[in-house]
Amino acid sequence: MSTRPLPGDHLHRRLVEFIVFLRERGVPVGIGAEVELGRALEILPGLSRADYRHASETILAKSPAEVAEVRRAFELFFSPGETQRGIPTPGRSTVAGPIRMSTEKRRPDPTPVETDSEPPAGVTSFGVYSPQAPAAGHVLSPVGSRERLSLRRGARRFRRRAATLPGRRFARARRGPVDFPETLRRSLAKGGEWIELSRHGLRNRRAELVILWDVSGSMREHDALLFALVYALVRLSRSARVFAFSTRIEEITEEIRRHGYERATTAVASRIVGAGGGTQIGSCLHQFLEMYPSTIGDRTTVVVISDGWDRAESTVLGEELHRIRRRSHLVVWVSPYARRPGFEPKTAGLVAALPHTDLLLGPEDFRSPYPLPPIDRGVPGTPVPA
């Protein structure tokens, strides 16, 4: 592929046309991503075709599948032999000018359109509306009853493993009230002498959960399964609280508790209207600690559901997760890719998070009939269970 710079004369119009072309091919590019790509191309010196493609993949694609689709669309749209869309060919001007994004319709004529309303040189104008833009809101599709039942069983196993709150049943304990029936039975072996008193206490059977659910664009293809998991965890723990985040964080606990599964799916989808864009995990964790400081205690298990794609500084994520781990009982990270063959935690977010994580799981661990791997609070960054 040629690395000649793209000419600035047509760049503003071709950029908008490329976004429309992507939407026609099924890639849901929002206005925010369109604006961000325009800003990125404006500050890149010596813009080349390779730079343009890499920037498009980084900003417009929200999942590995979309990265491949954006790459294919770029090669089709900006192919050297394509002239219908005004694509540069060798020998044409290669001087990069200011980027002006407009919403004019695509024209087969590659000649730039002169208008009286053209902004002056050096001014960047970004589009704010496109009829092909994806609708606002977040789409959540319900999963089948059999899948929900499987996740509920796995959530029950997880609750027992992370339990820190007493249930209704008693168990032997070193401290607590005297268990007179057990003391009497044990005294029979001593000739009826009460030499040692047996004690009991309520067994820990309930878990205090805080669920931080990533609803950004890169998690879109896993939303249905992960929401079913979140719903199962909330229904099994009376004290569970759920927070959805992408570039900001908000609580959605009441939307889940008030309704059954089908209606909760619709209620949550309408609540997280601003979701689906980029991800700033570290910033959202900081917001969570500042806005809800009393939510986490020494009996709380924090469950972070995310793929680890963080567009902000990963060091912020590590620092904020370290603060959460110091104040909580357990930190569990659930990645939708953790159980896939050949998976390695190489994203910047996961690399920063694992040193402060007690267990790394995938959704498949909650559906598996086998017990969850052991949790060692003293050894953070537990590897993916085999």
C-alpha positions as CSV (number, residue, x, y, z in Angstrom):
1,M,0.0,0.0,0.0
2,S,1.3,3.5,-0.9
3,T,2.3,5.8,1.9
4,R,1.8,9.0,0.0
5,P,0.1,11.7,2.1
6,L,-3.5,12.4,1.5
7,P,-4.3,15.8,-0.1
8,G,-5.9,18.3,2.2
9,D,-8.1,19.8,-0.5
10,H,-10.6,17.0,-0.4
11,L,-9.9,15.5,3.0
12,H,-12.7,17.1,4.9
13,R,-15.3,15.8,2.4
14,R,-13.8,12.3,2.0
15,L,-13.6,11.9,5.7
16,V,-17.4,12.4,6.0
17,E,-17.9,10.1,3.0
18,F,-15.7,7.5,4.6
19,I,-17.8,7.6,7.8
20,V,-21.0,7.2,5.8
21,F,-19.4,4.3,3.9
22,L,-18.5,2.5,7.1
23,R,-22.1,2.9,8.4
24,E,-23.4,1.5,5.2
25,R,-21.2,-1.6,5.8
26,G,-22.7,-2.1,9.3
27,V,-20.0,-0.4,11.4
28,P,-21.9,1.8,14.0
29,V,-19.7,4.9,14.1
30,G,-21.1,7.6,16.3
31,I,-20.8,11.4,16.1
32,G,-18.3,11.4,18.9
33,A,-15.9,9.1,17.2
34,E,-16.3,11.0,13.9
35,V,-15.3,14.3,15.7
36,E,-12.4,12.6,17.5
37,L,-11.0,11.2,14.2
38,G,-11.2,14.7,12.7
39,R,-9.3,16.2,15.6
40,A,-6.7,13.4,15.4
41,L,-6.1,13.9,11.7
42,E,-5.8,17.7,12.2
43,I,-2.8,17.4,14.6
44,L,-1.0,14.6,12.8
45,P,2.0,16.0,10.9
46,G,2.8,14.7,7.4
47,L,-0.5,12.7,7.2
48,S,0.0,9.5,5.1
49,R,-2.3,6.8,4.0
50,A,-0.9,4.4,6.7
51,D,-1.4,7.1,9.4
52,Y,-4.9,7.6,8.3
53,R,-5.7,3.9,8.3
54,H,-4.2,3.4,11.8
55,A,-6.0,6.4,13.2
56,S,-9.3,5.1,11.7
57,E,-8.8,1.6,13.2
58,T,-7.9,3.0,16.6
59,I,-10.7,5.5,17.0
60,L,-13.6,4.1,15.0
61,A,-13.3,0.4,15.8
62,K,-14.6,-0.8,19.1
63,S,-13.8,-4.5,18.9
64,P,-11.3,-6.8,17.1
65,A,-14.0,-7.7,14.5
66,E,-14.6,-4.0,13.8
67,V,-10.8,-3.4,13.4
68,A,-10.8,-5.9,10.5
69,E,-13.9,-4.4,9.0
70,V,-12.5,-0.8,9.2
71,R,-9.3,-2.0,7.6
72,R,-11.2,-3.7,4.7
73,A,-13.4,-0.6,4.2
74,F,-10.4,1.7,4.2
75,E,-8.7,-0.4,1.4
76,L,-11.9,-0.3,-0.6
77,F,-12.7,3.3,-0.1
78,F,-9.1,4.7,-0.5
79,S,-7.9,2.2,-3.1
80,P,-5.4,3.8,-5.5
81,G,-7.4,3.1,-8.6
82,E,-10.7,4.5,-7.1
83,T,-11.7,7.8,-8.7
84,Q,-15.4,7.8,-8.2
85,R,-15.0,9.0,-4.6
86,G,-12.2,11.5,-5.3
87,I,-9.5,9.2,-4.0
88,P,-5.9,10.5,-4.5
89,T,-3.8,8.8,-7.1
90,P,0.0,9.0,-7.5
91,G,1.0,12.4,-9.0
92,R,-1.7,14.5,-7.4
93,S,-1.2,17.1,-4.7
94,T,0.1,15.7,-1.4
95,V,-0.1,18.9,0.7
96,A,-2.1,18.4,3.9
97,G,-4.4,21.2,4.7
98,P,-6.9,21.9,7.5
99,I,-9.6,19.3,8.1
100,R,-13.2,20.5,7.7
101,M,-15.8,18.0,8.4
102,S,-19.2,18.8,6.9
103,T,-22.5,16.9,6.4
104,E,-22.9,17.5,2.7
105,K,-24.2,14.5,0.7
106,R,-21.7,12.4,-1.2
107,R,-21.1,13.5,-4.8
108,P,-19.6,11.4,-7.6
109,D,-17.7,14.5,-8.8
110,P,-14.2,14.5,-7.2
111,T,-13.9,18.3,-7.6
112,P,-14.1,20.2,-4.3
113,V,-17.3,22.2,-3.9
114,E,-16.8,25.9,-3.3
115,T,-19.3,27.6,-1.0
116,D,-19.6,31.1,0.5
117,S,-20.1,29.5,4.0
118,E,-16.7,27.8,3.9
119,P,-14.8,28.5,7.2
120,P,-11.5,30.4,6.9
121,A,-8.2,28.6,6.8
122,G,-7.1,27.2,10.1
123,V,-10.6,26.7,11.4
124,T,-11.9,23.1,11.9
125,S,-15.6,22.5,11.5
126,F,-17.0,19.2,12.8
127,G,-20.2,17.5,11.8
128,V,-23.0,17.3,14.4
129,Y,-25.6,15.3,12.5
130,S,-25.8,12.5,10.0
131,P,-28.9,10.6,8.9
132,Q,-26.8,7.4,8.8
133,A,-25.6,7.8,12.4
134,P,-26.5,5.0,14.8
135,A,-29.5,5.7,17.1
136,A,-28.8,7.0,20.6
137,G,-29.2,4.5,23.4
138,H,-27.9,1.1,24.3
139,V,-29.4,-2.1,22.9
140,L,-29.6,-5.1,25.3
141,S,-31.0,-8.4,23.9
142,P,-32.4,-10.9,26.4
143,V,-30.8,-14.3,26.5
144,G,-32.7,-17.6,26.8
145,S,-34.1,-19.1,30.0
146,R,-31.6,-22.0,29.9
147,E,-28.7,-19.7,29.6
148,R,-30.0,-17.6,32.5
149,L,-30.4,-20.7,34.7
150,S,-26.8,-21.8,34.0
151,L,-25.5,-18.3,34.9
152,R,-27.6,-18.3,38.1
153,R,-26.1,-21.5,39.2
154,G,-22.6,-20.2,38.6
155,A,-23.4,-17.0,40.4
156,R,-24.6,-19.0,43.4
157,R,-21.3,-20.8,43.5
158,F,-19.4,-17.5,43.2
159,R,-21.5,-16.1,46.1
160,R,-20.5,-19.0,48.3
161,R,-16.9,-18.5,47.5
162,A,-16.9,-14.7,48.1
163,A,-19.2,-14.9,51.1
164,T,-18.3,-12.6,54.0
165,L,-21.8,-12.0,55.6
166,P,-23.4,-14.5,58.0
167,G,-26.3,-16.7,56.8
168,R,-28.9,-18.6,58.7
169,R,-27.0,-21.8,59.5
170,F,-24.5,-22.4,62.3
171,A,-21.1,-23.9,62.1
172,R,-18.3,-24.7,64.6
173,A,-16.3,-21.7,65.6
174,R,-13.5,-20.8,68.0
175,R,-15.4,-17.9,69.4
176,G,-19.1,-17.3,70.0
177,P,-22.0,-18.7,72.0
178,V,-21.7,-22.2,73.6
179,D,-23.2,-25.0,71.6
180,F,-24.7,-27.0,74.5
181,P,-25.9,-30.0,72.4
182,E,-22.5,-30.5,70.9
183,T,-20.8,-30.0,74.2
184,L,-23.0,-32.7,75.8
185,R,-22.3,-35.2,73.0
186,R,-18.5,-34.6,73.3
187,S,-18.6,-35.0,77.1
188,L,-19.9,-38.6,76.8
189,A,-16.4,-39.6,75.7
190,K,-15.1,-38.0,78.9
191,G,-17.4,-39.8,81.3
192,G,-20.0,-37.0,81.3
193,E,-17.5,-34.3,82.3
194,W,-17.7,-31.0,80.6
195,I,-14.0,-30.5,80.1
196,E,-14.2,-28.5,76.9
197,L,-17.0,-26.2,75.7
198,S,-18.0,-26.3,72.1
199,R,-18.9,-23.0,70.4
200,H,-20.7,-22.1,67.2
201,G,-21.5,-19.2,65.0
202,L,-23.4,-18.3,61.9
203,R,-21.7,-19.5,58.8
204,N,-20.8,-17.0,56.1
205,R,-23.2,-17.7,53.3
206,R,-23.9,-14.2,51.8
207,A,-21.7,-12.0,49.8
208,E,-21.5,-8.2,49.7
209,L,-21.0,-7.4,46.0
210,V,-20.1,-4.2,44.1
211,I,-20.3,-4.7,40.3
212,L,-18.6,-2.3,38.0
213,W,-19.8,-3.1,34.4
214,D,-18.0,-1.7,31.3
215,V,-20.7,-0.8,28.8
216,S,-18.4,0.9,26.2
217,G,-18.4,0.2,22.5
218,S,-15.7,-2.6,22.7
219,M,-18.1,-4.6,25.0
220,R,-21.1,-4.3,22.7
221,E,-21.0,-7.8,21.3
222,H,-21.0,-9.3,24.9
223,D,-23.7,-7.1,26.4
224,A,-26.5,-9.6,26.4
225,L,-24.5,-12.4,28.1
226,L,-22.8,-10.0,30.6
227,F,-26.1,-8.3,31.6
228,A,-27.6,-11.7,32.3
229,L,-24.6,-12.4,34.5
230,V,-25.0,-9.1,36.3
231,Y,-28.7,-9.7,36.8
232,A,-28.1,-13.1,38.3
233,L,-25.5,-11.7,40.7
234,V,-27.8,-8.9,41.9
235,R,-30.7,-11.3,42.4
236,L,-28.7,-13.6,44.6
237,S,-27.2,-10.9,46.8
238,R,-29.4,-8.5,48.6
239,S,-26.6,-6.0,49.3
240,A,-25.3,-6.0,45.7
241,R,-24.9,-2.7,43.9
242,V,-24.2,-2.2,40.2
243,F,-22.5,0.7,38.4
244,A,-22.2,1.0,34.6
245,F,-19.3,2.9,33.1
246,S,-17.7,4.0,29.9
247,T,-16.5,7.6,30.1
248,R,-18.5,8.2,33.3
249,I,-20.1,6.0,35.9
250,E,-23.7,5.8,37.1
251,E,-25.6,3.4,39.3
252,I,-28.2,1.1,37.8
253,T,-29.1,-1.0,40.8
254,E,-32.7,0.1,41.1
255,E,-33.4,-0.5,37.4
256,I,-32.4,-4.2,38.0
257,R,-34.1,-4.8,41.3
258,R,-37.5,-3.3,40.4
259,H,-38.3,-5.5,37.5
260,G,-38.1,-9.0,36.2
261,Y,-35.4,-9.9,33.7
262,E,-37.2,-8.9,30.5
263,R,-38.3,-5.5,31.8
264,A,-35.0,-4.9,33.5
265,T,-33.3,-5.4,30.1
266,T,-35.3,-2.5,28.7
267,A,-35.0,-0.3,31.8
268,V,-31.2,-0.6,31.9
269,A,-30.9,-0.1,28.1
270,S,-32.8,3.2,28.4
271,R,-30.8,4.3,31.4
272,I,-27.3,4.0,29.9
273,V,-28.1,6.2,26.9
274,G,-24.6,7.7,26.8
275,A,-22.9,4.3,26.7
276,G,-21.1,2.7,23.7
277,G,-18.3,5.2,23.1
278,G,-14.8,5.1,24.3
279,T,-13.6,3.7,27.7
280,Q,-11.8,5.5,30.5
281,I,-11.6,2.8,33.1
282,G,-9.2,4.6,35.5
283,S,-11.1,7.8,35.4
284,C,-14.4,6.0,36.1
285,L,-12.9,4.1,39.0
286,H,-11.7,7.4,40.4
287,Q,-15.2,8.9,40.0
288,F,-16.6,5.8,41.8
289,L,-14.3,6.2,44.8
290,E,-15.1,9.9,45.0
291,M,-18.8,9.7,44.6
292,Y,-19.5,6.5,46.6
293,P,-16.7,6.3,49.2
294,S,-18.8,4.2,51.7
295,T,-19.7,1.6,49.2
296,I,-16.6,-0.5,49.7
297,G,-15.6,-2.1,53.0
298,D,-13.5,-5.0,54.3
299,R,-16.3,-7.4,53.5
300,T,-17.0,-6.2,50.0
301,T,-16.1,-8.2,46.9
302,V,-15.6,-5.9,43.9
303,V,-16.3,-7.4,40.5
304,V,-15.0,-5.5,37.5
305,I,-16.5,-6.7,34.1
306,S,-14.4,-5.3,31.3
307,D,-12.1,-6.3,28.4
308,G,-9.4,-3.9,29.6
309,W,-9.5,-1.6,26.6
310,D,-8.7,1.7,28.2
311,R,-8.2,4.8,26.1
312,A,-6.7,6.8,29.0
313,E,-3.5,6.4,30.9
314,S,-3.2,2.8,32.2
315,T,-1.2,4.0,35.2
316,V,-4.4,5.7,36.5
317,L,-6.3,2.4,36.3
318,G,-3.6,0.6,38.3
319,E,-3.5,3.3,41.0
320,E,-7.3,3.4,41.4
321,L,-7.6,-0.4,41.4
322,H,-4.9,-0.5,44.1
323,R,-7.0,1.9,46.2
324,I,-10.0,-0.4,45.8
325,R,-8.1,-3.5,46.7
326,R,-6.7,-2.0,49.9
327,R,-10.3,-1.3,51.1
328,S,-12.1,-4.4,49.9
329,H,-12.2,-8.1,50.6
330,L,-11.6,-9.3,47.1
331,V,-11.2,-7.8,43.6
332,V,-12.4,-10.1,40.8
333,W,-11.9,-9.1,37.1
334,V,-14.3,-10.7,34.5
335,S,-13.1,-10.5,30.9
336,P,-15.2,-11.8,28.0
337,Y,-12.1,-13.2,26.4
338,A,-10.5,-14.8,29.5
339,R,-11.4,-18.4,28.6
340,R,-10.8,-18.2,24.9
341,P,-8.0,-20.4,23.5
342,G,-4.7,-18.6,23.3
343,F,-5.9,-15.7,25.4
344,E,-3.1,-13.5,27.0
345,P,-3.8,-10.4,29.1
346,K,-1.9,-8.0,26.9
347,T,-4.2,-5.0,26.8
348,A,-2.8,-2.0,28.7
349,G,-5.8,-2.0,31.0
350,L,-5.4,-5.7,32.0
351,V,-1.6,-5.4,32.3
352,A,-2.1,-2.6,34.8
353,A,-5.0,-4.3,36.6
354,L,-3.8,-7.8,37.2
355,P,-1.2,-6.9,39.9
356,H,-4.2,-5.6,42.0
357,T,-6.6,-8.4,41.1
358,D,-7.3,-11.5,43.1
359,L,-8.9,-13.5,40.4
360,L,-9.4,-13.3,36.6
361,L,-12.5,-15.1,35.3
362,G,-14.5,-15.3,32.1
363,P,-18.3,-15.7,31.6
364,E,-17.7,-19.3,30.9
365,D,-16.5,-19.9,34.5
366,F,-20.1,-19.0,35.7
367,R,-21.6,-21.5,33.2
368,S,-19.3,-24.4,33.8
369,P,-20.5,-27.2,36.1
370,Y,-17.0,-27.3,37.7
371,P,-16.3,-25.3,40.9
372,L,-14.6,-21.9,40.6
373,P,-10.8,-21.9,41.1
374,P,-9.6,-21.1,44.6
375,I,-9.1,-17.5,45.7
376,D,-5.9,-16.6,47.6
377,R,-6.3,-13.1,49.0
378,G,-2.6,-12.9,49.6
379,V,-1.5,-13.5,46.0
380,P,-3.0,-10.9,43.7
381,G,-3.0,-11.3,39.9
382,T,-4.2,-15.0,39.9
383,P,-3.6,-16.4,36.4
384,V,-6.5,-17.5,34.2
385,P,-7.8,-20.8,35.5
386,A,-7.0,-23.8,33.3
